[in-house]
Amino acid sequence: MIRHELVARQLEERIATHFEVGRRLRVLDVALGDGAQALRLARGGHQVTGLESDPGRLATFSSALETEPEGIRARFRALAGSGQDTGAHFLPGTFDVVLCHGVLDRAKDPDSTLAGLARVLDTGGLLSLVIPNAAARAMRPGLAGDWRAARAALVAQPGESDRFLRLEALTSFLARIGVPMECWYGVGVFAADGSPGAGTGAGQEQAADAADEAAADVEELACRTDPYRGVAPSLHLFGVRG
C-alpha cells in the first residue's frame, strides 16, 4: 500500500540522516500489526523487538516470521504487550529507534505511553510517531461529497482524546518529556490508504505498478510540502531523545 511505502521512505530518510551509515540499530515497534515496517528494518540488518497486544495478530506474525531467512529471524523478537508495557519489559535507554505507528489514538493513557517510549530511548535516539490528523478530518468526506460528515467534522469541538492527534499539542508534550520534535511529514495527501488499483493481465499489472510508483513519488513530495502535508489524513512525526 502507498501509505506503508510513504511511512517506510520517511523513516529510512530520518535514520540515514540521524545515524552513521552501516550502524546496526536497536529498534522497538510497539504495535506490530502486520509487521511490515519492523520486518523491513530487520531485513536491513537491524535488531528489532516487536510488541503486539492482540494474540491473533501476534500468532499470525510469528507464523509469517518463520518463513523468513534464519538471519532475519535471529534479529527479530516478538513479544506480547503494548505501548503501555514498555516499563515492564525494558530498561531505560534500551533502544536507538522506537516506532509508535497508529497507537496514540487507541491508547488509554497516551501521556504515560509517550513517557514510557521516551524512557526506553537511548540518548540521541529517534522516536517515530504516526497519528491520525485530527485537524484535517473534514477533508476526506468533503472531497467525497459527504457534506453531512464534512460539516460534522468542521463544527466538532476538540475532545480530550484528540489532544495528541494535533500537531501543536503533541509537539509541546514531546518537548516536555525530553524528545523534542525534529521534523514531520504528512502521510497520504492524495491517495490516503489505497493505491490506484491493479489489473489481471501482465500488461495491466505493469501499468498498475507504474501508476503505484508514480503515485508514491507524487505523494512523497506532497507529504513534505506546505500546505499539502497539513491536510494529510495522517501525520508522521520524529522526535530525538535529548
Solvent accessible surface area in square Angstrom, and as a share of the most:
residue,aa,sasa,rsa
1,M,131,0.59
2,I,7,0.03
3,R,54,0.20
4,H,64,0.28
5,E,51,0.23
6,L,0,0.00
7,V,6,0.04
8,A,2,0.01
9,R,46,0.17
10,Q,1,0.01
11,L,2,0.01
12,E,72,0.32
13,E,55,0.25
14,R,34,0.12
15,I,19,0.10
16,A,75,0.58
17,T,91,0.53
18,H,55,0.25
19,F,20,0.08
20,E,112,0.50
21,V,152,0.87
22,G,58,0.56
23,R,90,0.33
24,R,158,0.57
25,L,1,0.01
26,R,90,0.33
27,V,0,0.00
28,L,0,0.00
29,D,6,0.03
30,V,2,0.01
31,A,26,0.21
32,L,8,0.04
33,G,22,0.21
34,D,98,0.51
35,G,0,0.00
36,A,40,0.31
37,Q,20,0.09
38,A,0,0.00
39,L,16,0.08
40,R,90,0.33
41,L,12,0.06
42,A,0,0.00
43,R,130,0.47
44,G,43,0.42
45,G,12,0.12
46,H,23,0.10
47,Q,91,0.41
48,V,0,0.00
49,T,7,0.04
50,G,0,0.00
51,L,0,0.00
52,E,10,0.04
53,S,77,0.50
54,D,60,0.31
55,P,108,0.68
56,G,45,0.43
57,R,131,0.48
58,L,30,0.15
59,A,60,0.46
60,T,94,0.55
61,F,5,0.02
62,S,44,0.28
63,S,72,0.47
64,A,47,0.36
65,L,18,0.09
66,E,117,0.52
67,T,114,0.66
68,E,22,0.10
69,P,84,0.53
70,E,129,0.58
71,G,39,0.37
72,I,19,0.10
73,R,84,0.31
74,A,78,0.60
75,R,65,0.24
76,F,15,0.06
77,R,122,0.44
78,A,31,0.24
79,L,45,0.22
80,A,69,0.53
81,G,10,0.09
82,S,32,0.20
83,G,4,0.04
84,Q,86,0.38
85,D,50,0.26
86,T,1,0.01
87,G,46,0.44
88,A,93,0.72
89,H,82,0.37
90,F,12,0.05
91,L,138,0.69
92,P,83,0.52
93,G,21,0.20
94,T,39,0.23
95,F,7,0.03
96,D,4,0.02
97,V,0,0.00
98,V,0,0.00
99,L,0,0.00
100,C,1,0.00
101,H,34,0.15
102,G,23,0.22
103,V,15,0.08
104,L,8,0.04
105,D,63,0.33
106,R,158,0.58
107,A,24,0.19
108,K,199,0.84
109,D,60,0.31
110,P,30,0.19
111,D,46,0.24
112,S,50,0.32
113,T,1,0.00
114,L,0,0.00
115,A,44,0.34
116,G,14,0.14
117,L,0,0.00
118,A,3,0.02
119,R,91,0.33
120,V,0,0.00
121,L,4,0.02
122,D,48,0.25
123,T,108,0.63
124,G,26,0.25
125,G,1,0.01
126,L,0,0.00
127,L,0,0.00
128,S,0,0.00
129,L,0,0.00
130,V,3,0.01
131,I,2,0.01
132,P,44,0.28
133,N,7,0.03
134,A,5,0.04
135,A,74,0.58
136,A,9,0.07
137,R,114,0.42
138,A,17,0.13
139,M,71,0.31
140,R,73,0.26
141,P,26,0.17
142,G,18,0.17
143,L,127,0.63
144,A,85,0.66
145,G,35,0.34
146,D,69,0.36
147,W,175,0.61
148,R,210,0.77
149,A,40,0.31
150,A,8,0.06
151,R,163,0.60
152,A,56,0.43
153,A,33,0.25
154,L,134,0.67
155,V,85,0.49
156,A,65,0.50
157,Q,155,0.69
158,P,87,0.54
159,G,38,0.36
160,E,129,0.58
161,S,96,0.62
162,D,14,0.07
163,R,75,0.27
164,F,5,0.02
165,L,7,0.03
166,R,65,0.24
167,L,38,0.19
168,E,132,0.59
169,A,34,0.27
170,L,0,0.00
171,T,45,0.26
172,S,53,0.34
173,F,18,0.08
174,L,0,0.00
175,A,58,0.45
176,R,160,0.59
177,I,34,0.17
178,G,28,0.27
179,V,0,0.00
180,P,64,0.40
181,M,49,0.22
182,E,75,0.33
183,C,32,0.19
184,W,36,0.13
185,Y,8,0.03
186,G,0,0.00
187,V,1,0.01
188,G,0,0.00
189,V,12,0.07
190,F,115,0.48
191,A,32,0.25
192,A,23,0.18
193,D,74,0.38
194,G,37,0.35
195,S,56,0.36
196,P,78,0.49
197,G,37,0.35
198,A,92,0.72
199,G,23,0.22
200,T,127,0.74
201,G,33,0.31
202,A,74,0.58
203,G,53,0.51
204,Q,103,0.46
205,E,85,0.38
206,Q,127,0.57
207,A,63,0.49
208,A,13,0.10
209,D,95,0.49
210,A,63,0.49
211,A,41,0.32
212,D,44,0.23
213,E,90,0.40
214,A,57,0.44
215,A,24,0.18
216,A,4,0.03
217,D,69,0.36
218,V,84,0.48
219,E,3,0.01
220,E,42,0.19
221,L,119,0.59
222,A,7,0.05
223,C,0,0.00
224,R,88,0.32
225,T,49,0.29
226,D,88,0.46
227,P,101,0.63
228,Y,103,0.39
229,R,46,0.17
230,G,32,0.31
231,V,57,0.33
232,A,0,0.00
233,P,38,0.24
234,S,9,0.06
235,L,4,0.02
236,H,0,0.00
237,L,0,0.00
238,F,0,0.00
239,G,0,0.00
240,V,29,0.16
241,R,66,0.24
242,G,77,0.74
